């Protein structure tokens, strides 16, 4: 069996929204145009599928499989990276999704910590991750950290200590926390073939300064073209331009937070900017109030257009 690829993931990956019909069923017909929009309008060449933005924990295993298949099919030859999130509350479900991701040609898999029965230690979390990774040993494996949702505050640096002895296919972290001490230690410890991807969009510039290889985020669905400019400015040493763009992103996100910036609001913003019919979120997430959507989209156009 071939070992996992050592290809590094860099640049932006959009954490994709899951399109639903008005009746709340998965709407696969939107995914092709969605890929077109990301590649042609936003310049985004990587996607992170079935994550938090994609409402994965509100989907059935069967729904997650058909979505992953369609994303991989539509992105083939057009995207550089398709990482499928396979984390579940159940180890067996996570393993089922990991096997499936390998079968459909995903470029990697990511796993979030279980959050109902939480691992209390780094060792317990590492053992869970190992069991998932072991069923898809040829796929690059990423640990997806999101303490604000999971309530699991185990330092990532502790999780990745000698991790390749347990998980030979380990290739990096999606770090979605604001603890830059832990993040910096992860970057410092990172191996040459790993990718440390940052997940707090409004703080990306700080993460780039600390050595992030790339970023995964929901706002890159509709602000990817501007964030690509931020990254280019940073790489060429134009920190003034990079900060200016980062501050614009912070202005929009800060404004949206005051109105209640959750997946429902974010999804509606993407629909308004892109013109894609993404449908409502699935309960318990509720749709964005129309008045709030109009205020946020007006703010978006005032800042970026």
C-alpha positions as CSV (number, residue, x, y, z in Angstrom):
1,X,0.0,0.0,0.0
2,X,1.4,3.4,-1.0
3,X,2.4,5.8,1.7
4,X,0.5,9.1,2.2
5,X,1.6,11.9,-0.1
6,X,4.2,14.4,1.1
7,X,2.7,17.2,-1.0
8,X,2.3,20.3,1.2
9,X,-1.0,22.1,1.3
10,X,-0.5,25.8,0.9
11,X,-2.6,28.9,0.2
12,X,-6.3,29.2,0.8
13,X,-8.9,26.4,1.3
14,X,-12.5,27.5,1.4
15,X,-14.5,25.7,4.1
16,X,-17.5,24.9,2.0
17,X,-21.2,25.4,2.8
18,X,-23.6,22.5,2.3
19,X,-26.3,23.4,-0.3
20,X,-29.8,22.5,0.7
21,X,-33.1,22.7,-1.1
22,X,-35.9,24.8,0.4
23,X,-37.2,21.6,2.0
24,X,-33.9,21.0,3.7
25,X,-32.5,18.2,1.5
26,X,-29.0,18.1,0.2
27,X,-28.8,19.8,-3.1
28,X,-25.9,18.4,-5.2
29,X,-26.8,20.4,-8.3
30,X,-25.2,23.5,-6.8
31,X,-21.8,22.0,-6.2
32,X,-20.6,22.2,-9.8
33,X,-21.4,26.0,-10.1
34,X,-20.0,26.4,-6.6
35,X,-16.6,25.0,-7.7
36,X,-16.8,27.3,-10.8
37,X,-17.4,30.3,-8.6
38,X,-14.5,29.5,-6.2
39,X,-12.0,28.9,-9.0
40,X,-13.0,31.6,-11.4
41,X,-14.3,34.4,-9.2
42,X,-12.3,34.0,-6.0
43,X,-9.1,32.3,-7.2
44,X,-9.5,29.7,-4.5
45,X,-8.0,26.3,-5.5
46,X,-8.6,24.3,-2.3
47,X,-11.7,23.2,-0.4
48,X,-12.3,21.7,3.1
49,X,-15.5,19.7,2.8
50,X,-18.1,18.7,5.4
51,X,-16.6,20.7,8.2
52,X,-18.2,23.1,10.7
53,X,-19.2,25.5,7.9
54,X,-20.7,22.6,6.0
55,X,-22.9,21.7,9.1
56,X,-21.3,18.2,9.2
57,X,-22.6,17.3,12.6
58,X,-26.2,17.9,11.4
59,X,-25.7,15.6,8.4
60,X,-26.2,11.8,8.2
61,X,-23.3,9.6,7.3
62,X,-25.0,8.9,4.0
63,X,-25.4,12.6,3.3
64,X,-21.8,13.3,4.0
65,X,-20.7,10.5,1.6
66,X,-22.7,11.8,-1.3
67,X,-21.5,15.3,-0.7
68,X,-17.9,14.2,-0.5
69,X,-18.3,12.3,-3.7
70,X,-19.8,15.2,-5.6
71,X,-17.2,17.7,-4.3
72,X,-14.4,15.3,-5.3
73,X,-15.9,14.7,-8.7
74,X,-16.5,18.4,-9.5
75,X,-13.2,19.5,-8.2
76,X,-11.1,16.9,-10.0
77,X,-8.6,18.7,-12.3
78,X,-9.7,22.1,-11.1
79,X,-8.8,22.2,-7.4
80,X,-5.3,21.6,-5.9
81,X,-6.6,20.1,-2.7
82,X,-9.9,18.5,-1.5
83,X,-9.7,17.7,2.2
84,X,-12.7,15.8,3.5
85,X,-13.6,16.2,7.2
86,X,-14.6,12.8,8.6
87,X,-14.8,13.5,12.3
88,X,-17.9,12.3,14.1
89,X,-19.0,11.6,17.7
90,X,-18.8,7.9,16.9
91,X,-15.4,6.3,16.1
92,X,-17.0,3.8,13.8
93,X,-18.8,6.5,11.8
94,X,-15.5,8.4,11.5
95,X,-13.7,5.2,10.2
96,X,-16.5,4.6,7.7
97,X,-16.2,8.1,6.3
98,X,-12.4,7.8,6.2
99,X,-12.5,4.6,4.2
100,X,-15.0,6.3,1.9
101,X,-12.8,9.3,1.4
102,X,-10.0,7.1,0.3
103,X,-12.3,5.3,-2.2
104,X,-13.5,8.5,-3.9
105,X,-10.0,10.1,-4.4
106,X,-10.0,12.8,-1.7
107,X,-6.6,14.5,-1.3
108,X,-6.7,14.2,2.5
109,X,-8.9,13.7,5.5
110,X,-9.3,15.8,8.7
111,X,-10.7,14.8,12.0
112,X,-12.1,17.0,14.8
113,X,-12.2,15.8,18.4
114,X,-15.4,14.2,19.7
115,X,-17.2,16.8,21.8
116,X,-20.0,14.9,23.6
117,X,-17.7,12.4,25.4
118,X,-14.6,14.5,25.3
119,X,-11.0,13.2,25.4
120,X,-9.6,14.5,28.7
121,X,-5.9,14.1,27.7
122,X,-3.7,14.5,24.6
123,X,-3.1,10.7,24.8
124,X,-6.8,9.9,24.6
125,X,-7.3,12.2,21.7
126,X,-4.2,10.8,19.9
127,X,-5.6,7.3,20.3
128,X,-8.9,8.3,18.7
129,X,-7.1,10.0,15.8
130,X,-4.9,7.0,15.3
131,X,-7.9,4.7,15.0
132,X,-9.5,6.8,12.3
133,X,-6.3,7.3,10.4
134,X,-5.5,3.6,10.4
135,X,-8.3,2.7,8.1
136,X,-7.1,5.1,5.4
137,X,-3.3,4.9,5.7
138,X,-2.6,6.3,2.2
139,X,-4.5,9.5,2.8
140,X,-2.7,12.6,4.3
141,X,-4.3,13.1,7.7
142,X,-4.9,16.4,9.5
143,X,-6.0,17.1,13.0
144,X,-8.8,19.7,13.0
145,X,-8.7,21.8,16.2
146,X,-11.7,23.9,17.1
147,X,-11.9,24.4,20.9
148,X,-14.6,27.1,20.8
149,X,-17.0,24.4,19.5
150,X,-15.7,21.2,20.9
151,X,-14.7,22.4,24.4
152,X,-11.6,20.3,24.0
153,X,-8.7,22.5,25.1
154,X,-5.8,20.0,24.9
155,X,-2.8,21.9,23.6
156,X,-2.2,21.0,19.9
157,X,1.5,20.9,20.6
158,X,0.9,18.0,23.0
159,X,-1.2,16.2,20.4
160,X,1.4,16.3,17.7
161,X,4.4,15.2,19.8
162,X,6.0,12.3,17.9
163,X,2.6,11.9,16.2
164,X,4.0,10.1,13.1
165,X,5.1,7.2,15.3
166,X,1.3,6.7,15.9
167,X,0.0,8.0,12.6
168,X,2.5,7.7,9.7
169,X,0.1,9.5,7.4
170,X,-0.1,12.6,9.6
171,X,0.5,15.7,7.5
172,X,-0.6,18.7,9.6
173,X,-3.1,20.7,11.6
174,X,-6.1,22.9,10.9
175,X,-5.6,25.2,13.9
176,X,-8.8,27.1,14.6
177,X,-8.0,28.8,17.8
178,X,-6.7,32.1,19.0
179,X,-3.9,30.8,21.2
180,X,-0.9,32.0,19.2
181,X,1.5,30.5,21.8
182,X,0.2,27.0,21.1
183,X,0.1,27.8,17.4
184,X,3.7,29.1,17.3
185,X,4.9,26.0,19.1
186,X,3.1,23.9,16.5
187,X,4.8,25.8,13.7
188,X,8.2,25.5,15.4
189,X,7.8,21.7,15.8
190,X,6.2,21.2,12.4
191,X,8.1,18.8,10.1
192,X,9.1,19.9,6.5
193,X,6.3,17.8,4.9
194,X,3.6,19.0,7.2
195,X,1.1,21.9,6.6
196,X,0.0,24.1,9.5
197,X,-3.2,25.7,8.3
198,X,-4.8,28.6,10.3
199,X,-8.5,28.8,10.7
200,X,-9.4,32.1,12.3
201,X,-9.9,34.3,9.2
202,X,-9.9,37.6,10.9
203,X,-6.4,36.9,12.4
204,X,-4.7,35.3,9.4
205,X,-2.0,37.9,9.1
206,X,-0.7,37.2,12.6
207,X,-0.6,33.5,11.7
208,X,1.3,34.1,8.5
209,X,3.9,36.1,10.4
210,X,4.3,33.1,12.7
211,X,4.8,30.7,9.8
212,X,1.4,29.4,8.8
213,X,1.6,27.4,5.5
214,X,-2.0,28.3,4.5
215,X,-5.5,28.8,5.8
216,X,-8.9,27.2,5.9
217,X,-11.9,29.4,6.4
218,X,-15.5,30.1,5.7
219,X,-15.0,33.7,4.6
220,X,-12.7,32.6,1.8
221,X,-15.8,31.5,0.0
222,X,-16.6,35.1,-0.8
223,X,-13.5,37.1,0.2
224,X,-10.9,34.7,-1.2
225,X,-9.8,37.1,-3.9
226,X,-9.0,39.8,-1.3
227,X,-7.3,37.3,1.0
228,X,-5.1,36.1,-1.8
229,X,-4.0,39.7,-2.2
230,X,-3.2,39.8,1.5
231,X,-1.1,36.7,1.2
232,X,0.7,38.1,-1.8
233,X,1.4,41.4,-0.1
234,X,2.8,39.6,3.0
235,X,5.0,37.4,0.9
236,X,6.5,40.4,-0.9
237,X,7.0,42.4,2.3
238,X,4.2,44.9,1.8
239,X,2.9,44.8,5.3
240,X,1.0,48.0,5.0
241,X,-1.1,46.6,2.2
242,X,-1.5,43.3,4.0
243,X,-2.6,45.0,7.2
244,X,-5.1,47.2,5.3
245,X,-6.8,44.1,3.8
246,X,-6.8,42.3,7.2
247,X,-8.4,45.3,8.9
248,X,-11.1,45.4,6.2
249,X,-11.8,41.7,6.9
250,X,-11.9,42.5,10.6
251,X,-14.3,45.4,10.0
252,X,-16.8,43.1,8.2
253,X,-16.5,40.2,10.6
254,X,-16.7,42.5,13.6
255,X,-19.9,44.1,12.2
256,X,-21.4,40.7,11.5
257,X,-20.6,39.4,15.0
258,X,-22.6,42.2,16.5
259,X,-25.6,41.0,14.4
260,X,-25.1,37.4,15.4
261,X,-22.5,35.8,13.0
262,X,-23.3,32.1,12.9
263,X,-23.4,29.5,10.1
264,X,-26.9,30.7,9.0
265,X,-25.7,34.3,8.7
266,X,-22.5,33.3,7.0
267,X,-24.3,31.0,4.5
268,X,-26.7,33.8,3.6
269,X,-23.8,36.2,3.0
270,X,-22.2,33.7,0.7
271,X,-25.5,33.3,-1.2
272,X,-25.9,37.0,-1.6
273,X,-22.3,37.6,-2.8
274,X,-22.1,34.6,-5.1
275,X,-25.6,34.3,-6.4
276,X,-25.6,30.6,-5.6
277,X,-28.8,29.0,-4.2
278,X,-27.4,27.5,-1.0
279,X,-30.7,27.1,0.8
280,X,-31.4,27.5,4.5
281,X,-29.2,26.0,7.3
282,X,-30.4,22.9,9.0
283,X,-32.0,23.1,12.5
284,X,-31.0,23.8,15.2
285,X,-29.2,26.6,13.2
286,X,-31.8,29.1,12.0
287,X,-31.9,31.2,8.8
288,X,-30.4,34.7,8.8
289,X,-33.1,37.4,9.4
290,X,-33.5,39.1,6.0
291,X,-32.9,42.6,7.5
292,X,-29.6,41.4,9.0
293,X,-28.5,39.9,5.7
294,X,-29.1,43.2,3.9
295,X,-27.2,45.2,6.5
296,X,-24.2,42.8,6.2
297,X,-24.2,42.7,2.4
298,X,-24.3,46.5,2.3
299,X,-21.4,46.6,4.7
300,X,-19.5,44.1,2.5
301,X,-20.0,46.2,-0.6
302,X,-19.1,49.4,1.2
303,X,-15.8,47.9,2.3
304,X,-14.7,45.9,-0.7
305,X,-16.5,47.2,-3.8
